[in-house]
Amino acid sequence: MMKPVLVFGMVLAATFAVADDVPPPASKLSRAVAESGNRQPAIPRPDQETLAQEKLAAHLAETGQRPNIVIFVVDDMGYGDPGAFGGGGMIGAATPEMDALAAEGLKLTSTYSQYTCTPTRAAIYTGRLPARTGLIRPILAGDTLKVNPWEGELTSAGLLSDAGYHTMLVGKWHIGEGEGMRPHDVGFDEFFGFYKAQKEYTQAYDGRRFPDLVHDEDKLGRYQSIGSINDLIFGLADGTTETVETITSPEMMAEGDRKLRDYTVKRIAELAGGEQPFFISHSFMKVHADNFPSEEYVGASASKFPYRDNMVEVDAYIGDVVEALESAGVLENTFIFVTSDNGPQMDSWPDSGYTPFRGAKGTTWEGGVRVPGIAYWKGMIAPGRESDGLFDLMDLFDTALALGGVDAEALPADRYWDGIDQTSFLLADDGESKREHVYNWLGAQLAAMRMREYKAHLLVSLAQEKFLYIDMAAVVPTGLAPWLFNLYIDPMEEYPVGHRMNAWTASLGAELKAHAATFAKFPPKDLGL
């Protein structure tokens, strides 16, 4: 029996009744094929799939071990910040380490995140849209949740741990700090890092930026009584949770990423000598506002601004971790991915990054959700490749499972899986993306979709003042028809082509409806956010 779903006032009929049923393509425009009713349709690429599997099998036979996986997530780095993506020295912050990985690997120019940090991080680790898991925005101090968002969820870390990997998150988590919601509660064997965003550790101590809080004894006492954890934490899957240090000043937070770098470098040397492959998510605190460079990096950028100094710092630390992999003799058996959790937070300008696109963090314009993507694996990913094929950061879930030998077909059928295994796209020398659609959700609302070079908006965020996409923006529906842009001729999304200049408008509408209909059979969680 089909169930209706309400999206933007339209009642849409579900196109399939049970998870095992396979829905037909939504429109003739789509090249994607659904293999089941509970998985995102993908573009079949049989030849490159065969090539990639042969390549992986030969590598496994040679090394006798599944590859290590290292994912670098920089916080709030803009698409245009790395030199390989148009920034670097041009904007006063050279990034030679990221540029080298891009030159020696695969530069993905159409990589997509969610509109802000918590949704992206949840999507990376679960392979599911935040609208399904309920993790639609950051969990903030004082929030009361109806349920534990992680109850019933599976993570790539947990599945890989079960498959014999040592899984570790170093750095920022920001997906819950209560018991049952911490990294070492949801699949990571080891955690060394911070539960919150950088600014949340420093604002109670920074009298220059927040004088009305810091210098008001009553307000400060009430703020601190919320009880949010201000610590650098060490945790293990057996429940061990220890405070390494408590952050009590901006100067302490400034050294946070240095300590994270030191920890990852140390653990790589130790883990490389063992028999287990490892999965490491190294998630930087920087370059999220408010930025305070490590003492070693004050003035290190040509710009001399704190954000740019921190970009130089982060880039250097990426280089240090890669060097640690090489020194340990495991670089050729390690898949590396470098990205950002969303676009730059322009509200904090000039303490913010650079994007050539419209919008910023907090929006579903390209500037908010299009981020750098670099895939590197020495000897396995051909150097010098560049692709505009769609890659959603959720695809890291499925790709990591494939590399780790986890059977994605065995995942539960009682929920919808939005990620796509992009292993063949990354490993085949002339690989193409298997993703046809990227869906942009603004909280619990479907706001936009990219398909091929087209982007259709149902909702748009309009800043009422320059750069204020969070603090002073209005979210409005686009009216009678979606705002449709051709990103090849208008990457800045300045002027819709609409039905007057585009024959695919109706087909894109059908694709949007088909996506919305998946929520009928698989309703989203409501966490109270």
ABEGO torsion letter per residue (X at the ends): XBBBBBBGGBBBBBABABAABBBBBABAABABBBABAABBBBBBBAAAAAAAAAAAAAAAAAAGBBBBBBBBBBBGBBAAABAAAGBEAAAGBBBAAAAAAAAABBBBABBBBBABAAAAAAAAAAGBBAAAAGBABBBBBGBBBABBAABGBBBAAAAAAAAGBBBBBBEBAGAEABBGABAAAAGBABBBEBABBAAAAAAAABAAABAAAAABAAAAAAAAAAGBBABBBBBBAAGBBBBABBBABAAAAAAAAAAAAAAAAAAAAAAAABABBBBBBBBBAOABOBBBBBAAABGABAAGBAAAAAAAAAAAAAAAAAAAAAAAGAAAABBBBBBBABBBBAAAOABBBBBABBEBBGBABAAAABBBBBBBBBGABBBGBBBABBBBAAAAAAAAAAAAGBBAAABBAABBBABBBAAAAAABAABBBABABBBBBBEABBABBBBEABBBBABBBBBABBGBAAABBBBBBAEABBBBBBAAABAAGABBAEAAABAAAAAAAAAAAAAAAAAAABBBBBAGX
